Amino acid sequence: MYLHLGQDTIVAADTVVGVFDLDNSTISKHTREFLARAQREGRVVDVTRELPKSFIVCWDRGRETVYLSQMAPSTLLKRSKAGGFL
């Protein structure tokens, strides 16, 4: 199974660690530090041409990647259920 994150980006569903609402989760200092570190290390992939609404953390082949998506977490959840991911 795959999960479409927006634009032309899909990821294998079994690599998804979590889907997070960008507005609500960045209130935490730890989340902001995590995202800043991922950005510095080149592990952030922006798959939106708009203001991102969510970030998706994936773990594949020993590498962590953070995707920024214009899709709301609820939309990604619906897509994952429709695709049999959950």
Backbone as CSV, one residue per row, in Angstrom:
resi,resn,N_x,N_y,N_z,CA_x,CA_y,CA_z,C_x,C_y,C_z
1,MET,0.824,-1.173,0.000,0.000,0.000,0.000,0.879,1.250,0.000
2,TYR,0.326,2.275,-0.617,1.016,3.560,-0.692,0.100,4.665,-0.211
3,LEU,0.697,5.757,0.229,-0.050,6.911,0.689,0.387,8.118,-0.133
4,HIS,-0.578,8.774,-0.768,-0.311,9.963,-1.577,-0.264,11.171,-0.647
5,LEU,0.863,11.894,-0.645,1.063,13.016,0.264,0.763,14.365,-0.361
6,GLY,0.586,14.399,-1.659,0.363,15.661,-2.354,1.342,15.807,-3.488
7,GLN,0.982,16.705,-4.417,1.756,16.889,-5.641,1.954,15.509,-6.279
8,ASP,3.135,15.129,-6.578,3.390,13.820,-7.183,4.172,12.922,-6.242
9,THR,3.910,13.019,-4.948,4.686,12.284,-3.959,3.849,11.213,-3.280
10,ILE,4.353,9.995,-3.327,3.740,8.883,-2.604,4.819,8.201,-1.777
11,VAL,4.399,7.606,-0.672,5.329,6.853,0.169,4.701,5.501,0.473
12,ALA,5.528,4.530,0.730,5.025,3.222,1.145,4.387,3.383,2.519
13,ALA,3.170,2.898,2.663,2.414,3.073,3.907,3.141,2.472,5.106
14,ASP,3.865,1.389,4.902,4.535,0.752,6.040,5.774,1.512,6.520
15,THR,6.145,2.600,5.826,7.268,3.418,6.281,6.809,4.605,7.121
16,VAL,5.499,4.865,7.153,4.966,6.027,7.864,5.002,5.777,9.376
17,VAL,5.714,6.640,10.074,5.800,6.570,11.530,4.658,7.375,12.142
18,GLY,4.358,8.535,11.562,3.292,9.375,12.087,2.931,10.509,11.161
19,VAL,1.698,10.987,11.303,1.190,12.143,10.562,0.775,13.171,11.612
20,PHE,1.283,14.388,11.484,1.102,15.392,12.519,0.567,16.694,11.951
21,ASP,-0.345,17.311,12.677,-0.880,18.620,12.319,0.193,19.656,12.612
22,LEU,0.568,20.412,11.622,1.678,21.354,11.773,1.343,22.480,12.745
23,ASP,0.122,23.006,12.700,-0.248,24.106,13.594,-0.263,23.680,15.056
24,ASN,-0.860,22.545,15.331,-1.000,22.103,16.724,0.284,21.537,17.311
25,SER,1.035,20.818,16.523,2.209,20.144,17.080,3.416,21.059,17.239
26,THR,3.481,22.150,16.479,4.652,23.024,16.586,4.560,23.968,17.776
27,ILE,3.524,23.819,18.583,3.452,24.561,19.844,4.563,24.062,20.773
28,SER,4.861,22.775,20.670,5.873,22.162,21.520,7.286,22.553,21.078
29,LYS,8.095,22.923,22.038,9.497,23.255,21.779,10.239,22.058,21.187
30,HIS,9.922,20.861,21.664,10.602,19.649,21.197,10.295,19.384,19.722
31,THR,9.059,19.624,19.329,8.698,19.428,17.921,9.402,20.446,17.043
32,ARG,9.436,21.684,17.472,10.135,22.718,16.686,11.609,22.381,16.550
33,GLU,12.228,21.899,17.623,13.642,21.501,17.567,13.837,20.313,16.629
34,PHE,12.923,19.341,16.688,12.997,18.179,15.806,12.943,18.613,14.341
35,LEU,11.986,19.478,14.006,11.844,19.933,12.618,13.043,20.773,12.173
36,ALA,13.550,21.613,13.057,14.719,22.433,12.726,15.945,21.560,12.466
37,ARG,16.133,20.537,13.303,17.266,19.633,13.123,17.137,18.849,11.817
38,ALA,15.934,18.366,11.532,15.701,17.632,10.281,15.986,18.527,9.071
39,GLN,15.590,19.788,9.169,15.849,20.738,8.081,17.348,20.949,7.891
40,ARG,18.069,21.163,8.987,19.523,21.366,8.910,20.223,20.156,8.307
41,GLU,19.727,18.961,8.627,20.355,17.728,8.155,19.885,17.320,6.760
42,GLY,19.024,18.115,6.157,18.571,17.835,4.790,17.583,16.690,4.694
43,ARG,16.835,16.437,5.768,15.891,15.324,5.769,14.445,15.771,5.565
44,VAL,14.237,17.050,5.228,12.886,17.563,5.015,12.619,17.673,3.522
45,VAL,11.484,17.126,3.099,11.057,17.198,1.709,9.743,17.964,1.681
46,ASP,9.736,19.107,1.016,8.531,19.925,0.912,7.776,19.504,-0.344
47,VAL,6.605,18.909,-0.163,5.822,18.420,-1.306,4.599,19.306,-1.542
48,THR,4.697,20.563,-1.184,3.579,21.476,-1.353,4.027,22.770,-2.012
49,ARG,3.111,23.353,-2.724,3.358,24.684,-3.287,2.586,25.725,-2.489
50,GLU,1.952,25.259,-1.430,1.129,26.110,-0.580,1.666,26.053,0.848
51,LEU,0.941,26.671,1.741,1.291,26.614,3.152,1.061,25.194,3.656
52,PRO,2.072,24.542,4.225,1.885,23.162,4.684,0.936,23.083,5.875
53,LYS,0.137,22.018,5.896,-0.806,21.782,6.983,-0.377,20.621,7.870
54,SER,0.485,19.763,7.342,0.893,18.593,8.118,2.335,18.234,7.798
55,PHE,2.901,17.441,8.698,4.189,16.823,8.383,4.085,15.340,8.679
56,ILE,4.762,14.577,7.843,4.700,13.126,7.900,6.119,12.625,8.121
57,VAL,6.303,11.812,9.146,7.614,11.238,9.438,7.631,9.814,8.911
58,CYS,8.631,9.517,8.073,8.773,8.173,7.504,10.152,7.622,7.862
59,TRP,10.205,6.319,8.030,11.453,5.617,8.322,11.612,4.513,7.281
60,ASP,12.649,4.645,6.456,12.857,3.668,5.386,14.341,3.424,5.210
61,ARG,14.715,2.162,5.271,16.117,1.749,5.065,17.079,2.485,5.993
62,GLY,16.670,2.611,7.254,17.525,3.242,8.249,17.620,4.743,8.145
63,ARG,16.753,5.354,7.368,16.792,6.811,7.188,15.425,7.405,7.507
64,GLU,15.455,8.468,8.286,14.238,9.185,8.637,14.058,10.363,7.677
65,THR,12.862,10.513,7.134,12.539,11.616,6.244,11.263,12.279,6.739
66,VAL,11.245,13.602,6.689,10.077,14.373,7.093,9.513,15.043,5.842
67,TYR,8.253,14.789,5.561,7.577,15.387,4.411,6.634,16.471,4.910
68,LEU,6.658,17.619,4.254,5.694,18.681,4.525,4.629,18.619,3.447
69,SER,3.363,18.579,3.860,2.267,18.408,2.910,1.190,19.461,3.119
70,GLN,0.528,19.843,2.031,-0.590,20.771,2.118,-1.872,20.057,2.537
71,MET,-1.823,18.730,2.608,-2.981,17.940,3.009,-3.149,17.999,4.530
72,ALA,-4.388,18.124,4.961,-4.682,18.080,6.388,-4.495,16.652,6.889
73,PRO,-4.105,16.470,8.134,-3.956,15.120,8.682,-5.229,14.285,8.524
74,SER,-6.390,14.911,8.672,-7.653,14.169,8.525,-7.818,13.638,7.099
75,THR,-7.385,14.388,6.109,-7.454,13.932,4.717,-6.516,12.751,4.505
76,LEU,-5.318,12.837,5.056,-4.372,11.728,4.924,-4.889,10.484,5.640
77,LEU,-5.554,10.679,6.770,-6.143,9.551,7.491,-7.221,8.876,6.642
78,LYS,-8.081,9.664,6.024,-9.118,9.112,5.148,-8.501,8.334,3.995
79,ARG,-7.441,8.889,3.420,-6.774,8.201,2.309,-6.166,6.881,2.770
80,SER,-5.603,6.897,3.968,-4.973,5.673,4.467,-6.014,4.606,4.747
81,LYS,-7.170,4.990,5.252,-8.260,4.025,5.508,-8.811,3.488,4.196
82,ALA,-8.980,4.369,3.220,-9.513,3.967,1.915,-8.561,2.992,1.220
83,GLY,-7.264,3.165,1.464,-6.279,2.297,0.842,-5.990,1.041,1.636
84,GLY,-6.698,0.857,2.753,-6.484,-0.323,3.556,-5.286,-0.246,4.476
85,PHE,-4.731,0.959,4.652,-3.549,1.131,5.498,-3.894,0.919,6.961
86,LEU,-5.065,1.398,7.399,-5.455,1.242,8.800,-6.592,0.254,8.928
